[in-house]
Each structure stands twice: as C-alpha cells, then as structure tokens.
Amino acid sequence: MTETAPDRENTLVMTLDHGTVVIRLRPDLAPGHVARMKELAREGFYDGVVFHRVIEGFMAQTGDPTGTGRGGSGQKLKAEFTKAPFERGVIGAARTNDPNSADSQFFICFAPARFLDGQYTVWGEVVEGMDAVDKLARGEPPRKPDQIKSLKVQADIEG
C-alpha cells in the first residue's frame, strides 16, 4: 500500500439524499470510538437514522435510533480527548455532561467550533461530500429531518 492509497478499513461511506459523504476515521486520536463506529456501521445501526439536531453555522447531529436525541446503542465509551481542533468537517462524539457518556451519537461541524476542543472526542473528518452535509434540513429537530440512507465501512463495499 502506498502512502497516498486510501485506508479503506478506516474510511466510512455515508449515503444521504443529497449525496455521498466520505469520512476518514482517526484511530490515531480515538481508537476506542473508531472501533465502535466501525462495529455499528457493520451492523447497519445507522441506516435510516435521522439528523435530529441541525444548527446553522454550528453542526449536524445524528446517531440516535429513536430520533429524539436521547437514545443510543446502549454502550458508553470512555472519553478520548485530544488537542485536535474542531474545524469544518470534523466529526465528534456527542455526549451528556458526563465526559464518558458518548455512545452512537455524533456531530459534523459546519464551521470551526474551537470552544469544543479538548472537551469532545474527535473520531473522524469529512474528506468528500461536505456539500451534501451542508444541504441537511435545519432545526432541533428539523420539521422534515434528513436521514442516513446507509453508513458503511469502505472496505466492506464491493468494487
């Protein structure tokens, strides 16, 4: 494998109504979160899950199968905080006030959100398709929320 070859095992492909989003996972920053995200993606956990909280100029949040913002997969993850900055396209693990409460919910930043730095786990970043994320319906929750059609590990996709 050359240095420029994509790491298909650490790449997620998320299909939305507005297009395809390619996510580079960051096991160097959050190995526990990355392992769990791949496990959930392989189970089809995210397929059909809506973006229940989409705030203009801030972020889009998803990963709750109930669509309320209160649900998850039932497995809490230990915080993996780093100095990695929350910039446009960076993906973080959503959590409650308890630093070790992240589960399946995550958010994608529309713009830099440096006030989150060091307080939320960064586990990935959008490397293609941010234009599709930009088209998500806004609201808390949106009146007609967009959903993840599918989220798969690239290594598991044919071709």
Order of alpha helices (4+ residues) and beta strands (2+ residues): beta-beta-alpha-beta-beta-beta-beta-beta-alpha-beta
